[in-house]
């Protein structure tokens, strides 16, 4: 069992731009993470960050278009890290334009916290142009040997 | 997301259960608060004991509800925050915005003070 738990697990998904598919992506992450023995608490926060990345791709990237998909790749390496890549088919996105949602004049805004969630719950969050013309978000959570 | 609604005195108590997330729970929560206001209930207590997830859309909707209720001269307060929801309110610093209670009787009496 220990041998299998230390194997790298990977999954790829191509999702239609519908919010209910966020649940599918989270379900896959939880399955992979549990197979690898990742703590539930750690998986919960990684799942929250991934939900934001997929929701961002569906809403802001693909603008809920029925003809555009969201591509999700996840890779879990026990004792090392969890890496997630979420790519949309939208028109690109400039994260430098984002404001700090915790500043006093933004605190009561009803939007603008998605990227903040990702940055709060993951160790690395990177945005780059995707191969399909949209945005690719890369999320990394480092795992600590002996804990997960 | 599941919900139960009851009125205690002049307070509408809305208990939520499950996920307050984009496209589902967030819209439902907004509807419940708008329904309370339509019924003339401007004192609203959200019981979050059964809530497992609240994403950025859910938290944004909660802030939107808070400001909508305040504009109508009422107030919206929170009851029974699960630890993960409390963590999210801490990290977003929204814990400084909401009145939060872990005892319903105290929460209810706070509306009349």
Interface residues (C-beta under 8 A of the other chain):
Chain A: X19 X20 X22 X44 X48 X51 X52 X55 X59 X101 X102 X107 X108 X109 X110 X111 X112 X113 X114 X116 X117 X120
Chain B: X21 X22 X23 X24 X53 X55 X56 X57 X59 X60 X61 X63 X64 X66 X67 X84 X91 X92 X93 X94 X96 X97
